[in-house]
């Protein structure tokens, strides 16, 4: 057999050169980092998405109730209570008490009453009974009128009676929430009106169980007679236990307390409704 041949070894110099070159290729020097200031960065910064959103604007009320004095205007109070009982969100628009037409209404010198007025969804409704009818159609579930047909007719009847009658009571005992007249002398004409109102209340409380005129919840009738409760308090009208409890229930209603608090803060006064009492 031929003798094995030994592999030819490379020259020592060239081997070291190749090893050094390979080592350098395998372990390249790290690239020198260049600090770039954020303002000079070539990359575009992403848009901020965490900016605080603006709070949503409050939704304006869909209805505006125009009223006059909260201290003196019984009709404005009735319109306000009807809206509250129906659960209709309203904004108030105030007509000052020194407006000639409003002054005439408050002094019972006007042939018609155009306040309160409800503006809702492009419609304009004035007169408290018209407002009540509109609200009942709009929100029948609110119960402004009783569900029972006979009770509903009764409610409409006594509401119409306070709407069109009791002129002596209005003139002799005008609404004035701020005032108190203990021992006030009530003359014959107004006393007859008072007796009729108390008879209406007793009949309703006995028939429907109270604490309101037609049962457990306030209705159109309670909104119509609420200013009378205020008058009876102002002029110290003597009541029996049942009618006194009814007045307390009406005056304790949140909507009535809201109105009364605002009336007590009202700055304007009408001398004609204060000086004689």
Order of alpha helices (4+ residues) and beta strands (2+ residues): alpha-beta-alpha-beta-alpha-beta-beta-alpha-alpha-alpha-alpha-alpha-alpha-alpha
